[in-house]
């Protein structure tokens, strides 16, 4: 794996809750956006945006295991600006809405 992609993965892991942009990460790594995206996809098998979304949703899943955590709060802690967008992406990824998951795990 290219060491610059390893750095990008560390950035993802430490800043998933921030508004990360491909252009900013690629610029920080002194790569053009297109070259960075090619390297990232080659080394990880997915786009930067897809990797960020997957990480955010997995973190949200962990947050939602806490019965005191509200769905909206989990969404914002994971970097989503919009609870409906979060809910739509969560349902697409896990096959259930976050609120439904919450109800099924609180029983």
C-alpha positions, 0 to 999 in steps of 0.5 A: 500500500502506498504510504500516502494512502496509509496516511489518508486512512489515518486521517479518515480514522481520526477525523471521520466526524469532520467535514473531510473533503477529497480535495483537502486530503489530496492537497495535504498529501501533495497529490492531485485529486485524480491521482489521489483518488486512483491510488486510494481506490487501487489500494483500498478497493473503494473511493475515499467518499465511500470509505468515509461513509462506511466508517461513519456508519460503523461508528454510528452503529457503535454509538447507537448501542448506548441506550442513552444516545439519541439517533440525531446525536449519533448522526452529528457525532459521526459527521452528518449534518442532516439526520434524514441523510444519516437515516437514509444512508444507515438504512441503505447500509444496514437494512434497518432504520437507526430508530428500528435498530434502537428499539430492537436492541433495547428489548 
